[in-house]
Amino acid sequence: MNKLITLIGFLFILSCSNTEYSPKYSNFDNDWERENLIGRVKSIEQFKANVSDSKKKETEKPVIQLKKEFSETGMLSYVEHFDSFGNLEYYIRNEFDSKGYRLKSITENYVLNTKSVENNIIDSTTGKLISTNVIYSDSSYFNGFFKYDEKENLIEQLIVEDKDTTKNQFEYIFDTRGNIVTRKQIQKTEDSIYEYLNEYKYNQDNNLIELKSSSEFSETALAYEYDNRNRIKMIAEFNNGELQKESFYDKLNNQTLVKFYNNGSLRKEMKFEYELDKTGNWIKRKVFINEHTSQKSSWIPIYNETRKFEYYE
């Protein structure tokens, strides 16, 4: 009985604390928003445990997947990624100025035995990236230069890598509400010119409902559905007009179900079940798969993921 009371109280706290939560999908102010994290997260450790016996609900020993550290302003300052055995594959260390703009990023990959150092110059007025310089393993280099229009949209990008130069120019058309309707990218290399076109559609609430990307090579599209509070509840992905995948989300923007299609037929589903902490971030995720390869199909647990959080006071 005590366990039941505790569970009811826990769910009540979660329900009250997250009633007003509205995820952001663009124009992020920090990495907390970009990664859909609630509250002042200081660090995360994530672990994965494969299911060894689905009938007995037994799992292998959890293995660390990643570590992340955030500044007090919500910027991602340090990341470690591990392989399936818990061995460190690479780390990323970021440095920021007093306004939270990333000035330097160091990445060291132990699998590829490489190290890169990225140095950025930021416009102090707009916060936009003006130029970047990346050095790979103390030898090859990459330089990027960026220009923006009066609305702070990127209009020119010049990339110089060793002796190769690529120039990208961007053209925009806006609707009466200031939303981008079309975005054309013209890419010029030493011997070729390519064009890429993005087309955007919005609903009456000003939410993006369709993004179509096309080139001479292919055409892809994303279609979005929202709930009555303008939170995304489903994203459908298309390739050359054919449905490839549908992803479903809960009110906290956690992915709950993914459907995979092939030639118009449902082939596979993945389902996600969550446990949350009192802030509303998930601390346990159970993952199930349903293969539609025969007349008989069922949900099979494949792995569990857990996260440990540390918060700023």
Protein Blocks (a to p, Z undefined) as FASTA:
>chain_A
ZZmmmmmmmmmmmmmmmmmpccdfbhifbfklmnopgcjdfbdcddddddfblklopacd
dddfbdcdddfkopafbdcdddfkopafbdcdddddfkopafbdcdddfklopacddddd
ddfknopafbdcddeehiaccdddddddfkopafbdcddehjaccdddddddddfkopaf
bdcdddddfkbccdddddddddfkopafbdcdddfkbccdddddddfkopafbdcddeeh
iafbdcdddfkopafbdcddeehiafbdcdddddddfkopafbdcddddddfbfbdcddd
fbdcdddddddZZ
